[in-house]
Amino acid sequence: MIESFLYNPDGQEFQAHSASLCEHRDELYCTWYVYTDKEHINGKVVIAKYNKSRLTWLSSKVVTNFPGSFGNPVLFSNGQSLILYYVKINNYWDDAQIYALECLDTEKNIWDEPKKVNTPEGIMIRHRPIMSANRFLIPAYDEKKMTSLIYEIKSNFTDWREVSKIEGHFIQGDLVNNSNNEMQIFMRAAKDNQNIFRALTINSADSWHPPIKTPLPCPLSGIAAIKTDKQEVLLCYNHTLQHKRSPISLNLSHNLGTNFYEKAYDIESTDTELSYPNMLIDKDQNIHIVYTYARKKIKHILTTHDEILNLLEDINAK
């Protein structure tokens, strides 16, 4: 595994949280938000570009250089445009409003004017959309109710149509395509739940089977899920029964989420917070993982499916 860090822009040496990856026109980008003290006050969204030849990140830049407090950014590429979604916070997360920015020049960090997305206040996002049945679907959640729902993103990026809701108290879901119209969503626990849950759809998110509890713990912290080129599901999460956000761990399912390894592989374990992972498989099948590191910076891990598989096999053979 190759490790590197992403730092806040100069003059923004504050807290860092909630990173999101996106590959756009063969370039890798990462966005997150910075804030001074309380995470819902004075937040700014920043972005950084990956230098593939040097395996390092270029200096990050502020995107939301206008009044307001912003958080939970998500990058999205439809192949032509790079879109940044984020929430603008009025008083707290439960009255946040989703906005969209279209990038006009990635090299010069020039963005169009922010446009409001037609979702109710309190609807939040955490992970990027995926394509299914010729439409872009984005997982969202209701901060007031602690429930998950799915939206379809229309062609103008700000017109979203609610497709379905998922029963139960789960949030910050990550969508995974199984095949054709069959998808899964892996969700963070909320309220009294203490495990990662998953739900299945066989009609491209028009309706969902009841959520199923996985054997993986979730200490009320963010998770990430992707499907590998080996038709397996990889999860990144905090593998602990305690109410803390360390270690940050990986686990793999060879049957699309039904079973996982008994022992997870811990990327690292510290006394500080390691949380809110986001994952992406690039066009070369490299696996990228980013997560919050001590709320001061973002950590990036570059790895491969085979490396993760070998690590899990080794630790479970002991």
C-alpha positions as a Markdown table, in Angstrom:
| # | Residue | x | y | z |
|---|---|---|---|---|
| 1 | Met | 0.0 | 0.0 | 0.0 |
| 2 | Ile | 1.2 | 3.5 | -0.9 |
| 3 | Glu | 0.2 | 6.2 | 1.6 |
| 4 | Ser | 0.0 | 9.9 | 1.1 |
| 5 | Phe | -1.7 | 12.9 | 2.7 |
| 6 | Leu | -4.0 | 15.6 | 1.4 |
| 7 | Tyr | -3.7 | 18.9 | 3.2 |
| 8 | Asn | -5.9 | 21.9 | 3.6 |
| 9 | Pro | -5.1 | 25.0 | 1.4 |
| 10 | Asp | -2.6 | 27.6 | 2.8 |
| 11 | Gly | -4.5 | 29.8 | 5.2 |
| 12 | Gln | -7.1 | 27.1 | 5.9 |
| 13 | Glu | -5.1 | 25.2 | 8.5 |
| 14 | Phe | -8.3 | 24.0 | 10.2 |
| 15 | Gln | -10.2 | 20.8 | 10.5 |
| 16 | Ala | -10.6 | 18.4 | 7.6 |
| 17 | His | -13.4 | 15.9 | 7.0 |
| 18 | Ser | -15.6 | 13.9 | 4.6 |
| 19 | Ala | -13.5 | 13.3 | 1.5 |
| 20 | Ser | -15.0 | 12.1 | -1.8 |
| 21 | Leu | -13.1 | 10.8 | -4.9 |
| 22 | Cys | -13.9 | 11.1 | -8.6 |
| 23 | Glu | -12.2 | 10.1 | -11.8 |
| 24 | His | -12.8 | 12.6 | -14.6 |
| 25 | Arg | -11.2 | 12.4 | -18.1 |
| 26 | Asp | -8.5 | 10.1 | -16.7 |
| 27 | Glu | -7.6 | 12.5 | -13.8 |
| 28 | Leu | -8.3 | 11.7 | -10.2 |
| 29 | Tyr | -9.8 | 14.4 | -7.9 |
| 30 | Cys | -10.6 | 14.5 | -4.2 |
| 31 | Thr | -12.8 | 17.0 | -2.4 |
| 32 | Trp | -13.5 | 17.5 | 1.3 |
| 33 | Tyr | -14.5 | 20.3 | 3.6 |
| 34 | Val | -12.6 | 22.4 | 6.1 |
| 35 | Tyr | -13.9 | 24.2 | 9.2 |
| 36 | Thr | -12.6 | 26.1 | 12.2 |
| 37 | Asp | -14.1 | 24.5 | 15.3 |
| 38 | Lys | -17.7 | 23.2 | 15.0 |
| 39 | Glu | -18.2 | 21.1 | 11.8 |
| 40 | His | -21.4 | 22.9 | 10.8 |
| 41 | Ile | -20.1 | 26.4 | 11.1 |
| 42 | Asn | -17.8 | 28.3 | 8.6 |
| 43 | Gly | -17.2 | 25.2 | 6.5 |
| 44 | Lys | -15.5 | 25.5 | 3.1 |
| 45 | Val | -15.3 | 22.9 | 0.3 |
| 46 | Val | -11.8 | 22.3 | -1.2 |
| 47 | Ile | -10.5 | 20.2 | -4.0 |
| 48 | Ala | -7.2 | 18.6 | -5.0 |
| 49 | Lys | -5.8 | 16.8 | -8.1 |
| 50 | Tyr | -3.7 | 13.6 | -8.0 |
| 51 | Asn | -0.3 | 13.6 | -9.7 |
| 52 | Lys | -0.2 | 10.0 | -11.1 |
| 53 | Ser | 3.4 | 10.1 | -12.1 |
| 54 | Arg | 4.7 | 11.1 | -8.7 |
| 55 | Leu | 1.9 | 9.4 | -6.7 |
| 56 | Thr | 1.3 | 12.6 | -4.7 |
| 57 | Trp | -1.5 | 15.2 | -4.5 |
| 58 | Leu | -1.2 | 18.7 | -5.8 |
| 59 | Ser | -2.0 | 21.6 | -3.4 |
| 60 | Ser | -5.7 | 21.8 | -2.6 |
| 61 | Lys | -7.8 | 24.9 | -3.5 |
| 62 | Val | -10.9 | 26.4 | -2.0 |
| 63 | Val | -14.0 | 26.0 | -4.2 |
| 64 | Thr | -16.7 | 27.7 | -2.2 |
| 65 | Asn | -15.3 | 31.2 | -2.0 |
| 66 | Phe | -18.6 | 32.8 | -1.2 |
| 67 | Pro | -20.6 | 33.4 | 2.0 |
| 68 | Gly | -22.1 | 30.5 | 3.8 |
| 69 | Ser | -21.1 | 27.3 | 5.6 |
| 70 | Phe | -20.7 | 24.2 | 3.5 |
| 71 | Gly | -20.1 | 20.5 | 4.0 |
| 72 | Asn | -20.4 | 16.9 | 2.7 |
| 73 | Pro | -19.0 | 17.5 | -0.8 |
| 74 | Val | -19.5 | 14.8 | -3.5 |
| 75 | Leu | -17.8 | 14.8 | -6.9 |
| 76 | Phe | -19.6 | 13.4 | -9.9 |
| 77 | Ser | -18.5 | 13.0 | -13.6 |
| 78 | Asn | -20.8 | 12.1 | -16.4 |
| 79 | Gly | -17.9 | 11.9 | -18.8 |
| 80 | Gln | -18.3 | 15.4 | -20.1 |
| 81 | Ser | -18.8 | 17.6 | -17.0 |
| 82 | Leu | -17.3 | 17.5 | -13.5 |
| 83 | Ile | -20.0 | 18.4 | -11.0 |
| 84 | Leu | -19.5 | 19.2 | -7.3 |
| 85 | Tyr | -22.5 | 18.6 | -5.0 |
| 86 | Tyr | -22.4 | 19.9 | -1.4 |
| 87 | Val | -24.7 | 21.1 | 1.3 |
| 88 | Lys | -25.2 | 24.6 | 2.5 |
| 89 | Ile | -25.9 | 24.7 | 6.2 |
| 90 | Asn | -28.4 | 27.2 | 7.6 |
| 91 | Asn | -28.3 | 26.4 | 11.3 |
| 92 | Tyr | -27.5 | 22.7 | 11.5 |
| 93 | Trp | -27.4 | 19.6 | 9.3 |
| 94 | Asp | -31.1 | 19.0 | 9.5 |
| 95 | Asp | -31.8 | 22.1 | 7.6 |
| 96 | Ala | -29.0 | 21.8 | 5.0 |
| 97 | Gln | -29.8 | 22.3 | 1.3 |
| 98 | Ile | -28.0 | 20.6 | -1.5 |
| 99 | Tyr | -26.3 | 22.7 | -4.2 |
| 100 | Ala | -24.4 | 22.0 | -7.4 |
| 101 | Leu | -21.4 | 23.6 | -9.0 |
| 102 | Glu | -20.1 | 22.7 | -12.5 |
| 103 | Cys | -16.4 | 23.0 | -13.2 |
| 104 | Leu | -15.6 | 25.3 | -16.1 |
| 105 | Asp | -11.8 | 24.9 | -16.0 |
| 106 | Thr | -10.2 | 22.2 | -13.8 |
| 107 | Glu | -6.6 | 23.6 | -14.2 |
| 108 | Lys | -7.6 | 27.1 | -13.1 |
| 109 | Asn | -10.2 | 26.0 | -10.5 |
| 110 | Ile | -12.9 | 28.0 | -12.2 |
| 111 | Trp | -16.5 | 27.0 | -11.4 |
| 112 | Asp | -19.9 | 28.2 | -12.5 |
| 113 | Glu | -22.3 | 29.9 | -10.1 |
| 114 | Pro | -23.9 | 27.6 | -7.4 |
| 115 | Lys | -27.3 | 26.3 | -8.2 |
| 116 | Lys | -29.8 | 24.9 | -5.7 |
| 117 | Val | -30.9 | 21.3 | -6.1 |
| 118 | Asn | -34.6 | 20.7 | -5.8 |
| 119 | Thr | -34.5 | 18.6 | -2.7 |
| 120 | Pro | -36.1 | 19.4 | 0.7 |
| 121 | Glu | -34.0 | 20.9 | 3.5 |
| 122 | Gly | -32.3 | 18.2 | 5.6 |
| 123 | Ile | -31.7 | 15.8 | 2.7 |
| 124 | Met | -27.9 | 15.0 | 2.7 |
| 125 | Ile | -25.4 | 13.2 | 0.5 |
| 126 | Arg | -22.2 | 11.3 | 1.2 |
| 127 | His | -21.3 | 9.1 | -1.8 |
| 128 | Arg | -21.2 | 9.7 | -5.5 |
| 129 | Pro | -23.8 | 8.5 | -8.0 |
| 130 | Ile | -23.6 | 5.4 | -10.1 |
| 131 | Met | -25.2 | 4.5 | -13.5 |
| 132 | Ser | -28.0 | 2.0 | -13.6 |
| 133 | Ala | -30.5 | 1.3 | -16.3 |
| 134 | Asn | -29.2 | 4.4 | -18.3 |
| 135 | Arg | -29.8 | 6.8 | -15.4 |
| 136 | Phe | -27.6 | 8.3 | -12.7 |
| 137 | Leu | -28.7 | 7.3 | -9.2 |
| 138 | Ile | -27.4 | 9.0 | -6.1 |
| 139 | Pro | -27.8 | 7.7 | -2.5 |
| 140 | Ala | -29.1 | 10.3 | -0.1 |
| 141 | Tyr | -30.4 | 10.4 | 3.5 |
| 142 | Asp | -32.8 | 12.4 | 5.6 |
| 143 | Glu | -30.9 | 14.0 | 8.5 |
| 144 | Lys | -34.2 | 14.6 | 10.4 |
| 145 | Lys | -35.5 | 11.0 | 10.1 |
| 146 | Met | -32.2 | 9.1 | 9.9 |
| 147 | Thr | -33.4 | 7.2 | 6.8 |
| 148 | Ser | -32.1 | 6.5 | 3.3 |
| 149 | Leu | -33.5 | 7.3 | -0.1 |
| 150 | Ile | -32.5 | 7.3 | -3.7 |
| 151 | Tyr | -32.7 | 10.1 | -6.3 |
| 152 | Glu | -32.3 | 10.1 | -10.0 |
| 153 | Ile | -30.2 | 13.0 | -11.4 |
| 154 | Lys | -31.6 | 14.6 | -14.5 |
| 155 | Ser | -29.6 | 16.1 | -17.3 |
| 156 | Asn | -29.3 | 19.6 | -15.8 |
| 157 | Phe | -27.8 | 18.2 | -12.6 |
| 158 | Thr | -30.1 | 20.2 | -10.2 |
| 159 | Asp | -33.3 | 18.5 | -11.1 |
| 160 | Trp | -33.5 | 15.4 | -8.9 |
| 161 | Arg | -36.4 | 12.9 | -8.9 |
| 162 | Glu | -37.0 | 10.8 | -5.8 |
| 163 | Val | -37.0 | 7.2 | -6.9 |
| 164 | Ser | -37.4 | 5.2 | -3.7 |
| 165 | Lys | -37.0 | 5.1 | 0.1 |
| 166 | Ile | -35.4 | 2.3 | 2.2 |
| 167 | Glu | -37.1 | 1.2 | 5.4 |
| 168 | Gly | -35.2 | 1.4 | 8.7 |
| 169 | His | -32.8 | 3.8 | 10.3 |
| 170 | Phe | -29.7 | 3.7 | 8.1 |
| 171 | Ile | -27.8 | 6.6 | 6.5 |
| 172 | Gln | -24.9 | 7.5 | 4.2 |
| 173 | Gly | -25.4 | 4.5 | 1.9 |
| 174 | Asp | -23.0 | 3.5 | -0.9 |
| 175 | Leu | -24.5 | 2.0 | -4.0 |
| 176 | Val | -23.0 | -1.1 | -5.7 |
| 177 | Asn | -24.1 | -2.5 | -9.1 |
| 178 | Asn | -24.4 | -6.3 | -9.0 |
| 179 | Ser | -25.6 | -6.9 | -12.6 |
| 180 | Asn | -28.1 | -5.4 | -15.0 |
| 181 | Asn | -30.8 | -3.9 | -12.9 |
| 182 | Glu | -29.7 | -5.6 | -9.7 |
| 183 | Met | -28.0 | -3.3 | -7.1 |
| 184 | Gln | -27.2 | -3.2 | -3.5 |
| 185 | Ile | -26.7 | -0.4 | -1.0 |
| 186 | Phe | -24.5 | -0.7 | 2.0 |
| 187 | Met | -25.5 | 1.6 | 4.8 |
| 188 | Arg | -24.1 | 3.1 | 8.0 |
| 189 | Ala | -26.0 | 2.3 | 11.2 |
| 190 | Ala | -28.1 | 5.0 | 12.8 |
| 191 | Lys | -30.1 | 5.2 | 16.1 |
| 192 | Asp | -30.1 | 1.8 | 17.8 |
| 193 | Asn | -28.4 | -0.2 | 15.0 |
| 194 | Gln | -24.8 | -1.3 | 15.6 |
| 195 | Asn | -24.0 | -3.1 | 12.3 |
| 196 | Ile | -23.5 | -2.2 | 8.7 |
| 197 | Phe | -26.7 | -3.1 | 6.8 |
| 198 | Arg | -27.3 | -3.8 | 3.1 |
| 199 | Ala | -30.4 | -3.8 | 0.9 |
| 200 | Leu | -31.1 | -5.3 | -2.5 |
| 201 | Thr | -33.0 | -4.0 | -5.5 |
| 202 | Ile | -33.8 | -6.0 | -8.7 |
| 203 | Asn | -35.4 | -3.1 | -10.5 |
| 204 | Ser | -32.7 | -0.5 | -10.5 |
| 205 | Ala | -33.8 | 1.1 | -7.2 |
| 206 | Asp | -37.5 | 1.5 | -8.0 |
| 207 | Ser | -38.1 | -0.7 | -4.8 |
| 208 | Trp | -36.0 | -2.4 | -2.2 |
| 209 | His | -36.0 | -5.7 | -0.3 |
| 210 | Pro | -35.9 | -5.2 | 3.5 |
| 211 | Pro | -32.4 | -4.3 | 4.8 |
| 212 | Ile | -30.3 | -7.2 | 6.0 |
| 213 | Lys | -27.8 | -6.9 | 8.9 |
| 214 | Thr | -24.2 | -7.8 | 7.9 |
| 215 | Pro | -21.8 | -9.3 | 10.4 |
| 216 | Leu | -19.7 | -6.2 | 10.3 |
| 217 | Pro | -19.9 | -3.7 | 13.2 |
| 218 | Cys | -20.6 | 0.0 | 12.7 |
| 219 | Pro | -19.9 | 2.3 | 15.6 |
| 220 | Leu | -22.2 | 5.1 | 14.2 |
| 221 | Ser | -19.5 | 6.0 | 11.7 |
| 222 | Gly | -19.3 | 6.3 | 7.9 |
| 223 | Ile | -18.6 | 3.4 | 5.6 |
| 224 | Ala | -17.7 | 2.9 | 1.9 |
| 225 | Ala | -18.4 | 0.0 | -0.5 |
| 226 | Ile | -17.2 | -0.8 | -4.0 |
| 227 | Lys | -17.4 | -3.8 | -6.3 |
| 228 | Thr | -14.1 | -5.1 | -7.6 |
| 229 | Asp | -13.2 | -6.4 | -11.0 |
| 230 | Lys | -13.4 | -9.9 | -9.5 |
| 231 | Gln | -17.1 | -9.5 | -8.8 |
| 232 | Glu | -16.5 | -9.1 | -5.1 |
| 233 | Val | -17.6 | -6.4 | -2.7 |
| 234 | Leu | -15.0 | -4.5 | -0.7 |
| 235 | Leu | -15.9 | -2.5 | 2.4 |
| 236 | Cys | -14.0 | 0.1 | 4.3 |
| 237 | Tyr | -15.2 | 0.9 | 7.8 |
| 238 | Asn | -14.3 | 1.1 | 11.5 |
| 239 | His | -14.2 | -2.5 | 12.7 |
| 240 | Thr | -14.9 | -2.1 | 16.4 |
| 241 | Leu | -17.7 | -2.8 | 18.8 |
| 242 | Gln | -16.7 | 0.2 | 20.8 |
| 243 | His | -18.1 | 3.7 | 20.2 |
| 244 | Lys | -14.9 | 5.1 | 18.6 |
| 245 | Arg | -13.6 | 5.7 | 15.1 |
| 246 | Ser | -10.5 | 3.6 | 15.0 |
| 247 | Pro | -9.2 | 1.3 | 13.5 |
| 248 | Ile | -10.0 | 1.9 | 9.9 |
| 249 | Ser | -10.5 | -1.5 | 8.3 |
| 250 | Leu | -11.1 | -3.4 | 5.1 |
| 251 | Asn | -13.1 | -6.5 | 4.5 |
| 252 | Leu | -14.0 | -8.5 | 1.4 |
| 253 | Ser | -17.0 | -10.5 | 0.4 |
| 254 | His | -16.7 | -13.2 | -2.4 |
| 255 | Asn | -20.5 | -13.5 | -2.7 |
| 256 | Leu | -21.5 | -9.8 | -3.0 |
| 257 | Gly | -22.1 | -9.1 | 0.7 |
| 258 | Thr | -23.6 | -12.3 | 2.1 |
| 259 | Asn | -20.4 | -13.4 | 3.9 |
| 260 | Phe | -17.2 | -11.6 | 4.8 |
| 261 | Tyr | -13.9 | -12.7 | 6.3 |
| 262 | Glu | -14.1 | -13.3 | 10.1 |
| 263 | Lys | -11.1 | -11.0 | 10.7 |
| 264 | Ala | -10.9 | -7.6 | 9.0 |
| 265 | Tyr | -7.6 | -6.1 | 7.9 |
| 266 | Asp | -6.9 | -2.9 | 9.8 |
| 267 | Ile | -5.2 | -0.3 | 7.6 |
| 268 | Glu | -4.2 | 1.4 | 10.7 |
| 269 | Ser | -5.2 | 1.9 | 14.4 |
| 270 | Thr | -4.5 | 5.1 | 16.4 |
| 271 | Asp | -5.8 | 6.9 | 19.4 |
| 272 | Thr | -7.2 | 9.6 | 17.0 |
| 273 | Glu | -10.1 | 9.6 | 14.6 |
| 274 | Leu | -9.8 | 7.6 | 11.3 |
| 275 | Ser | -13.2 | 7.9 | 9.7 |
| 276 | Tyr | -15.5 | 8.6 | 6.8 |
| 277 | Pro | -13.8 | 6.5 | 4.1 |
| 278 | Asn | -14.5 | 6.8 | 0.4 |
| 279 | Met | -13.2 | 4.4 | -2.3 |
| 280 | Leu | -12.8 | 4.3 | -6.1 |
| 281 | Ile | -11.4 | 1.9 | -8.6 |
| 282 | Asp | -9.7 | 3.8 | -11.4 |
| 283 | Lys | -9.5 | 2.9 | -15.1 |
| 284 | Asp | -6.3 | 0.9 | -14.4 |
| 285 | Gln | -8.1 | -1.2 | -11.7 |
| 286 | Asn | -6.1 | 0.5 | -8.9 |
| 287 | Ile | -8.0 | 0.9 | -5.7 |
| 288 | His | -8.0 | 4.4 | -4.0 |
| 289 | Ile | -9.1 | 4.9 | -0.5 |
| 290 | Val | -9.4 | 8.3 | 1.3 |
| 291 | Tyr | -10.4 | 8.9 | 4.9 |
| 292 | Thr | -10.4 | 11.6 | 7.6 |
| 293 | Tyr | -7.2 | 11.6 | 9.6 |
| 294 | Ala | -7.5 | 13.1 | 13.1 |
| 295 | Arg | -9.8 | 15.7 | 11.6 |
| 296 | Lys | -6.7 | 17.6 | 10.5 |
| 297 | Lys | -6.0 | 16.1 | 7.0 |
| 298 | Ile | -7.1 | 13.5 | 4.6 |
| 299 | Lys | -5.2 | 10.2 | 4.1 |
| 300 | His | -4.9 | 8.5 | 0.8 |
| 301 | Ile | -4.2 | 4.8 | 0.2 |
| 302 | Leu | -3.3 | 3.4 | -3.2 |
| 303 | Thr | -3.6 | -0.4 | -3.4 |
| 304 | Thr | -4.8 | -3.3 | -5.5 |
| 305 | His | -7.4 | -6.1 | -5.2 |
| 306 | Asp | -4.7 | -8.7 | -5.0 |
| 307 | Glu | -2.8 | -6.9 | -2.2 |
| 308 | Ile | -6.0 | -6.6 | -0.1 |
| 309 | Leu | -6.9 | -10.2 | -0.8 |
| 310 | Asn | -3.5 | -11.4 | 0.3 |
| 311 | Leu | -3.6 | -9.3 | 3.5 |
| 312 | Leu | -7.0 | -10.7 | 4.4 |
| 313 | Glu | -6.0 | -14.3 | 3.6 |
| 314 | Asp | -2.8 | -14.0 | 5.8 |
| 315 | Ile | -4.6 | -12.5 | 8.8 |
| 316 | Asn | -7.4 | -15.1 | 8.7 |
| 317 | Ala | -4.9 | -18.0 | 8.4 |
| 318 | Lys | -3.4 | -17.1 | 11.8 |
